[in-house]
Amino acid sequence: MNSKKLFEQLRLFYCLLITVIFLGCSGSSTEDEAPVGPSGLEVSVEILGATAGDPNGDGSGKILVKFSAKNATSYKVNFGNGDTRETTSNSVTYKYVGNGTHTYQIFVSAYKGSGFVSGSESVTIYVAPALVWADEFNVDGSPDNSKWGFDTGAGGWGNNEPQFYTSRSENVRVDNGLLRITAKKESYEGAPYTSARINTQGKFSFKYGKVEVRAKLPEGGGTWPAIWMLGSNFQTVGWPASGEIDIMEHKGNEPGKIHSAIHTPSSYGATTNSGFRTVANVSSEFHVYAVEWTPQKIVFSVDGVVHYTYMPSVRNNSTWPFDAPQFIILNVAMGGNFGGNIDPNFLSGTMEIDYVRVYQ
């Protein structure tokens, strides 16, 4: 091959090579551009039902979480209690459970493809206890036998009381939205007075919670109305090993002085574990008598005002027999060790109860 022909072939080869390189460099890329992830995440939390007086909410536990980010296609919300939710919208509502006031750290992540950005916001919210049992006394007649049973008879009931407890309508009935327990001066089965005592034993008991009873108390020297609880195991372990929680006791001889007490193996009968508060118009107006029972303490109040808290410094079976269910008792006793002397002019006195409610 002569040199002239070889030169022409080399020139043609280089021209083709340059053309290929040029076309490869100047042509459009077939690969996608690098994805742009989300940015600028903003998060806000609104407590639904919050007011200036109740900044942590109305007890519903509801919140509204709002969020937005540039280029985001989806979001994931962690509510700080283990619950999560995924959404493509810019907000989500949520309801917390578990009564009390708690603070949660809410985390929000915004996504686009494999890219993401995260942010957080804290919220302190109040969740009201849930109503687990109640009697509103809206059906006239005898108390609802699916909820209440009767203690009947005489014998002093451990406190030298002279009344005979009956199940008669003269002593206990539901009328016009109220439970009425009436103590009367009358001769009955050898006793000089009658009254009634009802309880939820075998029908409803609970461990830990809050009890509220809206009641109007009887008048008359010697009356002894009581709203209280007793350990459901009292028939096997005995009293006071079962524990007793006296939500409200009132002496007709000391009008307006509301007593609350705890009876345990370490202090019973004339217990030192007690407190009181003087409340006006207990026999002419309704008041809410309440106890809140937790694993740590037992708190008594009238109309939301606390007057006694039981929280022993040493906790054992002697000081704290309150880790087992208890049932509710309502009664009006006469005289006895606590009620004292009975006014000879006393004829009758009635405790009226609007409702009994238990929350957990």
DRENNU-752360 format. One record per residue (C-alpha): residue in one letter; z, x, y. Coordinates in steps of 0.25 Angstrom, whole numbers, padded with zeros to 4 digits. Layout:
REM DRENNU-752360
@residu:A&z:Z&x:X&y:Y
...
REM end
This chain:
REM DRENNU-752360
@residu:M&z:0000&x:0000&y:0000
@residu:N&z:-0004&x:0006&y:0013
@residu:S&z:0006&x:0007&y:0025
@residu:K&z:-0001&x:-0003&y:0033
@residu:K&z:0001&x:-0014&y:0023
@residu:L&z:0015&x:-0010&y:0020
@residu:F&z:0018&x:-0011&y:0035
@residu:E&z:0012&x:-0025&y:0036
@residu:Q&z:0021&x:-0030&y:0024
@residu:L&z:0033&x:-0024&y:0030
@residu:R&z:0030&x:-0030&y:0044
@residu:L&z:0028&x:-0044&y:0037
@residu:F&z:0042&x:-0043&y:0029
@residu:Y&z:0050&x:-0039&y:0042
@residu:C&z:0044&x:-0051&y:0049
@residu:L&z:0047&x:-0061&y:0038
@residu:L&z:0061&x:-0055&y:0038
@residu:I&z:0063&x:-0056&y:0053
@residu:T&z:0058&x:-0071&y:0052
@residu:V&z:0068&x:-0074&y:0041
@residu:I&z:0080&x:-0068&y:0049
@residu:F&z:0076&x:-0075&y:0062
@residu:L&z:0075&x:-0088&y:0055
@residu:G&z:0088&x:-0086&y:0048
@residu:C&z:0095&x:-0083&y:0061
@residu:S&z:0089&x:-0093&y:0070
@residu:G&z:0090&x:-0105&y:0060
@residu:S&z:0101&x:-0116&y:0060
@residu:S&z:0113&x:-0114&y:0051
@residu:T&z:0115&x:-0123&y:0039
@residu:E&z:0130&x:-0121&y:0039
@residu:D&z:0140&x:-0131&y:0047
@residu:E&z:0147&x:-0126&y:0059
@residu:A&z:0162&x:-0123&y:0056
@residu:P&z:0170&x:-0136&y:0057
@residu:V&z:0179&x:-0139&y:0069
@residu:G&z:0193&x:-0143&y:0065
@residu:P&z:0202&x:-0153&y:0073
@residu:S&z:0210&x:-0149&y:0085
@residu:G&z:0219&x:-0154&y:0096
@residu:L&z:0227&x:-0163&y:0087
@residu:E&z:0237&x:-0172&y:0095
@residu:V&z:0248&x:-0180&y:0088
@residu:S&z:0257&x:-0191&y:0093
@residu:V&z:0268&x:-0200&y:0087
@residu:E&z:0272&x:-0214&y:0092
@residu:I&z:0285&x:-0221&y:0086
@residu:L&z:0281&x:-0235&y:0085
@residu:G&z:0292&x:-0244&y:0090
@residu:A&z:0299&x:-0233&y:0099
@residu:T&z:0305&x:-0237&y:0112
@residu:A&z:0313&x:-0230&y:0122
@residu:G&z:0326&x:-0235&y:0116
@residu:D&z:0321&x:-0232&y:0102
@residu:P&z:0312&x:-0220&y:0103
@residu:N&z:0312&x:-0217&y:0088
@residu:G&z:0306&x:-0231&y:0085
@residu:D&z:0310&x:-0245&y:0081
@residu:G&z:0314&x:-0242&y:0067
@residu:S&z:0300&x:-0245&y:0061
@residu:G&z:0297&x:-0230&y:0058
@residu:K&z:0283&x:-0232&y:0063
@residu:I&z:0275&x:-0221&y:0071
@residu:L&z:0261&x:-0219&y:0076
@residu:V&z:0255&x:-0205&y:0075
@residu:K&z:0243&x:-0202&y:0084
@residu:F&z:0234&x:-0190&y:0082
@residu:S&z:0220&x:-0184&y:0086
@residu:A&z:0213&x:-0171&y:0085
@residu:K&z:0199&x:-0166&y:0089
@residu:N&z:0189&x:-0166&y:0077
@residu:A&z:0199&x:-0172&y:0068
@residu:T&z:0194&x:-0181&y:0057
@residu:S&z:0207&x:-0185&y:0050
@residu:Y&z:0222&x:-0183&y:0051
@residu:K&z:0234&x:-0182&y:0042
@residu:V&z:0248&x:-0186&y:0047
@residu:N&z:0261&x:-0181&y:0040
@residu:F&z:0273&x:-0190&y:0045
@residu:G&z:0283&x:-0180&y:0042
@residu:N&z:0290&x:-0187&y:0030
@residu:G&z:0280&x:-0184&y:0020
@residu:D&z:0270&x:-0195&y:0023
@residu:T&z:0256&x:-0192&y:0027
@residu:R&z:0244&x:-0200&y:0032
@residu:E&z:0229&x:-0196&y:0034
@residu:T&z:0220&x:-0203&y:0044
@residu:T&z:0207&x:-0202&y:0052
@residu:S&z:0213&x:-0210&y:0063
@residu:N&z:0221&x:-0205&y:0075
@residu:S&z:0234&x:-0212&y:0072
@residu:V&z:0243&x:-0217&y:0061
@residu:T&z:0255&x:-0225&y:0060
@residu:Y&z:0267&x:-0222&y:0051
@residu:K&z:0280&x:-0228&y:0047
@residu:Y&z:0292&x:-0220&y:0043
@residu:V&z:0303&x:-0224&y:0033
@residu:G&z:0317&x:-0220&y:0031
@residu:N&z:0327&x:-0225&y:0041
@residu:G&z:0333&x:-0217&y:0052
@residu:T&z:0328&x:-0208&y:0063
@residu:H&z:0320&x:-0196&y:0058
@residu:T&z:0310&x:-0186&y:0064
@residu:Y&z:0297&x:-0183&y:0058
@residu:Q&z:0286&x:-0172&y:0061
@residu:I&z:0273&x:-0179&y:0060
@residu:F&z:0261&x:-0169&y:0057
@residu:V&z:0246&x:-0173&y:0059
@residu:S&z:0234&x:-0165&y:0055
@residu:A&z:0220&x:-0167&y:0060
@residu:Y&z:0208&x:-0164&y:0050
@residu:K&z:0193&x:-0161&y:0051
@residu:G&z:0188&x:-0155&y:0038
@residu:S&z:0197&x:-0143&y:0034
@residu:G&z:0201&x:-0142&y:0048
@residu:F&z:0214&x:-0148&y:0053
@residu:V&z:0225&x:-0147&y:0064
@residu:S&z:0239&x:-0152&y:0064
@residu:G&z:0250&x:-0157&y:0073
@residu:S&z:0264&x:-0164&y:0073
@residu:E&z:0273&x:-0173&y:0080
@residu:S&z:0288&x:-0177&y:0077
@residu:V&z:0293&x:-0191&y:0078
@residu:T&z:0307&x:-0196&y:0077
@residu:I&z:0308&x:-0211&y:0072
@residu:Y&z:0318&x:-0221&y:0068
@residu:V&z:0316&x:-0229&y:0055
@residu:A&z:0325&x:-0241&y:0054
@residu:P&z:0331&x:-0244&y:0040
@residu:A&z:0324&x:-0254&y:0031
@residu:L&z:0331&x:-0267&y:0028
@residu:V&z:0334&x:-0268&y:0013
@residu:W&z:0342&x:-0280&y:0012
@residu:A&z:0347&x:-0291&y:0021
@residu:D&z:0352&x:-0305&y:0022
@residu:E&z:0349&x:-0313&y:0034
@residu:F&z:0356&x:-0326&y:0029
@residu:N&z:0345&x:-0335&y:0033
@residu:V&z:0347&x:-0345&y:0021
@residu:D&z:0358&x:-0355&y:0022
@residu:G&z:0368&x:-0357&y:0011
@residu:S&z:0375&x:-0347&y:0002
@residu:P&z:0372&x:-0332&y:0004
@residu:D&z:0360&x:-0327&y:-0003
@residu:N&z:0364&x:-0325&y:-0018
@residu:S&z:0353&x:-0314&y:-0020
@residu:K&z:0360&x:-0306&y:-0009
@residu:W&z:0375&x:-0310&y:-0009
@residu:G&z:0386&x:-0313&y:-0019
@residu:F&z:0400&x:-0318&y:-0017
@residu:D&z:0414&x:-0312&y:-0019
@residu:T&z:0423&x:-0324&y:-0022
@residu:G&z:0438&x:-0325&y:-0024
@residu:A&z:0451&x:-0321&y:-0018
@residu:G&z:0462&x:-0311&y:-0022
@residu:G&z:0463&x:-0303&y:-0009
@residu:W&z:0450&x:-0294&y:-0012
@residu:G&z:0458&x:-0281&y:-0011
@residu:N&z:0463&x:-0284&y:0003
@residu:N&z:0473&x:-0295&y:0002
@residu:E&z:0463&x:-0305&y:0007
@residu:P&z:0467&x:-0320&y:0006
@residu:Q&z:0453&x:-0327&y:0006
@residu:F&z:0445&x:-0332&y:-0006
@residu:Y&z:0431&x:-0328&y:-0006
@residu:T&z:0421&x:-0340&y:-0010
@residu:S&z:0406&x:-0342&y:-0010
@residu:R&z:0407&x:-0356&y:-0004
@residu:S&z:0399&x:-0360&y:0008
@residu:E&z:0411&x:-0362&y:0016
@residu:N&z:0414&x:-0347&y:0015
@residu:V&z:0400&x:-0341&y:0015
@residu:R&z:0386&x:-0347&y:0018
@residu:V&z:0373&x:-0344&y:0025
@residu:D&z:0371&x:-0353&y:0037
@residu:N&z:0360&x:-0352&y:0048
@residu:G&z:0357&x:-0338&y:0046
@residu:L&z:0371&x:-0333&y:0045
@residu:L&z:0380&x:-0329&y:0033
@residu:R&z:0394&x:-0335&y:0036
@residu:I&z:0406&x:-0330&y:0028
@residu:T&z:0418&x:-0339&y:0032
@residu:A&z:0433&x:-0337&y:0029
@residu:K&z:0441&x:-0350&y:0029
@residu:K&z:0455&x:-0353&y:0029
@residu:E&z:0457&x:-0363&y:0017
@residu:S&z:0464&x:-0363&y:0004
@residu:Y&z:0454&x:-0359&y:-0008
@residu:E&z:0457&x:-0355&y:-0022
@residu:G&z:0471&x:-0351&y:-0017
@residu:A&z:0466&x:-0343&y:-0005
@residu:P&z:0469&x:-0347&y:0009
@residu:Y&z:0455&x:-0342&y:0014
@residu:T&z:0441&x:-0342&y:0009
@residu:S&z:0429&x:-0333&y:0013
@residu:A&z:0417&x:-0326&y:0007
@residu:R&z:0413&x:-0313&y:0003
@residu:I&z:0398&x:-0310&y:-0001
@residu:N&z:0392&x:-0297&y:-0006
@residu:T&z:0378&x:-0291&y:-0011
@residu:Q&z:0384&x:-0285&y:-0023
@residu:G&z:0374&x:-0284&y:-0034
@residu:K&z:0364&x:-0290&y:-0025
@residu:F&z:0362&x:-0279&y:-0015
@residu:S&z:0368&x:-0265&y:-0013
@residu:F&z:0363&x:-0253&y:-0006
@residu:K&z:0366&x:-0238&y:-0003
@residu:Y&z:0364&x:-0233&y:0011
@residu:G&z:0359&x:-0241&y:0022
@residu:K&z:0363&x:-0250&y:0034
@residu:V&z:0369&x:-0263&y:0033
@residu:E&z:0369&x:-0273&y:0045
@residu:V&z:0377&x:-0286&y:0046
@residu:R&z:0376&x:-0295&y:0058
@residu:A&z:0389&x:-0303&y:0058
@residu:K&z:0398&x:-0312&y:0066
@residu:L&z:0413&x:-0310&y:0062
@residu:P&z:0424&x:-0321&y:0059
@residu:E&z:0435&x:-0324&y:0069
@residu:G&z:0450&x:-0326&y:0064
@residu:G&z:0462&x:-0317&y:0062
@residu:G&z:0461&x:-0312&y:0047
@residu:T&z:0446&x:-0313&y:0045
@residu:W&z:0440&x:-0301&y:0039
@residu:P&z:0425&x:-0301&y:0039
@residu:A&z:0418&x:-0289&y:0032
@residu:I&z:0404&x:-0283&y:0030
@residu:W&z:0405&x:-0272&y:0020
@residu:M&z:0399&x:-0265&y:0007
@residu:L&z:0405&x:-0260&y:-0006
@residu:G&z:0399&x:-0251&y:-0016
@residu:S&z:0391&x:-0258&y:-0027
@residu:N&z:0399&x:-0249&y:-0037
@residu:F&z:0413&x:-0254&y:-0034
@residu:Q&z:0414&x:-0262&y:-0047
@residu:T&z:0413&x:-0249&y:-0055
@residu:V&z:0419&x:-0238&y:-0046
@residu:G&z:0429&x:-0247&y:-0038
@residu:W&z:0433&x:-0248&y:-0024
@residu:P&z:0433&x:-0240&y:-0015
@residu:A&z:0425&x:-0230&y:-0024
@residu:S&z:0413&x:-0239&y:-0022
@residu:G&z:0414&x:-0237&y:-0007
@residu:E&z:0415&x:-0249&y:0004
@residu:I&z:0408&x:-0250&y:0017
@residu:D&z:0414&x:-0260&y:0027
@residu:I&z:0404&x:-0263&y:0037
@residu:M&z:0412&x:-0272&y:0045
@residu:E&z:0426&x:-0278&y:0044
@residu:H&z:0433&x:-0286&y:0055
@residu:K&z:0447&x:-0291&y:0056
@residu:G&z:0448&x:-0305&y:0063
@residu:N&z:0462&x:-0300&y:0068
@residu:E&z:0454&x:-0289&y:0076
@residu:P&z:0442&x:-0296&y:0082
@residu:G&z:0430&x:-0287&y:0084
@residu:K&z:0436&x:-0274&y:0077
@residu:I&z:0425&x:-0271&y:0067
@residu:H&z:0429&x:-0262&y:0056
@residu:S&z:0420&x:-0253&y:0047
@residu:A&z:0426&x:-0245&y:0035
@residu:I&z:0423&x:-0237&y:0023
@residu:H&z:0431&x:-0237&y:0010
@residu:T&z:0430&x:-0226&y:0000
@residu:P&z:0439&x:-0220&y:-0010
@residu:S&z:0444&x:-0210&y:0000
@residu:S&z:0447&x:-0221&y:0010
@residu:Y&z:0449&x:-0236&y:0007
@residu:G&z:0457&x:-0248&y:0010
@residu:A&z:0463&x:-0244&y:0023
@residu:T&z:0451&x:-0234&y:0025
@residu:T&z:0451&x:-0224&y:0036
@residu:N&z:0435&x:-0224&y:0035
@residu:S&z:0433&x:-0235&y:0045
@residu:G&z:0430&x:-0238&y:0060
@residu:F&z:0429&x:-0250&y:0069
@residu:R&z:0423&x:-0256&y:0082
@residu:T&z:0427&x:-0267&y:0090
@residu:V&z:0415&x:-0277&y:0093
@residu:A&z:0416&x:-0289&y:0102
@residu:N&z:0413&x:-0303&y:0097
@residu:V&z:0412&x:-0301&y:0082
@residu:S&z:0415&x:-0315&y:0079
@residu:S&z:0406&x:-0322&y:0090
@residu:E&z:0394&x:-0312&y:0089
@residu:F&z:0386&x:-0306&y:0078
@residu:H&z:0387&x:-0291&y:0076
@residu:V&z:0379&x:-0281&y:0067
@residu:Y&z:0389&x:-0274&y:0058
@residu:A&z:0382&x:-0262&y:0051
@residu:V&z:0384&x:-0250&y:0042
@residu:E&z:0374&x:-0238&y:0039
@residu:W&z:0377&x:-0231&y:0026
@residu:T&z:0370&x:-0218&y:0023
@residu:P&z:0373&x:-0207&y:0013
@residu:Q&z:0380&x:-0199&y:0024
@residu:K&z:0388&x:-0210&y:0032
@residu:I&z:0391&x:-0225&y:0034
@residu:V&z:0390&x:-0230&y:0049
@residu:F&z:0396&x:-0243&y:0054
@residu:S&z:0391&x:-0251&y:0066
@residu:V&z:0392&x:-0264&y:0074
@residu:D&z:0380&x:-0268&y:0082
@residu:G&z:0374&x:-0254&y:0080
@residu:V&z:0387&x:-0247&y:0085
@residu:V&z:0393&x:-0237&y:0075
@residu:H&z:0408&x:-0238&y:0074
@residu:Y&z:0411&x:-0230&y:0061
@residu:T&z:0404&x:-0220&y:0053
@residu:Y&z:0409&x:-0215&y:0039
@residu:M&z:0404&x:-0201&y:0035
@residu:P&z:0415&x:-0194&y:0027
@residu:S&z:0416&x:-0179&y:0029
@residu:V&z:0419&x:-0177&y:0014
@residu:R&z:0409&x:-0185&y:0005
@residu:N&z:0413&x:-0189&y:-0010
@residu:N&z:0415&x:-0201&y:-0018
@residu:S&z:0428&x:-0203&y:-0011
@residu:T&z:0423&x:-0203&y:0003
@residu:W&z:0408&x:-0208&y:0001
@residu:P&z:0406&x:-0218&y:-0011
@residu:F&z:0394&x:-0223&y:-0003
@residu:D&z:0382&x:-0218&y:-0011
@residu:A&z:0381&x:-0230&y:-0019
@residu:P&z:0376&x:-0244&y:-0016
@residu:Q&z:0385&x:-0254&y:-0009
@residu:F&z:0384&x:-0269&y:-0007
@residu:I&z:0387&x:-0278&y:0005
@residu:I&z:0399&x:-0288&y:0007
@residu:L&z:0402&x:-0299&y:0017
@residu:N&z:0415&x:-0306&y:0018
@residu:V&z:0426&x:-0312&y:0027
@residu:A&z:0440&x:-0309&y:0022
@residu:M&z:0453&x:-0314&y:0027
@residu:G&z:0465&x:-0306&y:0030
@residu:G&z:0469&x:-0296&y:0020
@residu:N&z:0472&x:-0281&y:0022
@residu:F&z:0461&x:-0280&y:0033
@residu:G&z:0460&x:-0294&y:0039
@residu:G&z:0475&x:-0295&y:0042
@residu:N&z:0482&x:-0308&y:0046
@residu:I&z:0474&x:-0321&y:0045
@residu:D&z:0476&x:-0330&y:0057
@residu:P&z:0483&x:-0343&y:0052
@residu:N&z:0474&x:-0351&y:0061
@residu:F&z:0461&x:-0345&y:0055
@residu:L&z:0452&x:-0356&y:0048
@residu:S&z:0439&x:-0349&y:0046
@residu:G&z:0430&x:-0337&y:0051
@residu:T&z:0416&x:-0334&y:0048
@residu:M&z:0408&x:-0321&y:0047
@residu:E&z:0393&x:-0324&y:0050
@residu:I&z:0383&x:-0314&y:0046
@residu:D&z:0368&x:-0314&y:0051
@residu:Y&z:0363&x:-0304&y:0042
@residu:V&z:0366&x:-0292&y:0033
@residu:R&z:0355&x:-0281&y:0032
@residu:V&z:0354&x:-0268&y:0025
@residu:Y&z:0345&x:-0257&y:0029
@residu:Q&z:0341&x:-0244&y:0022
REM end
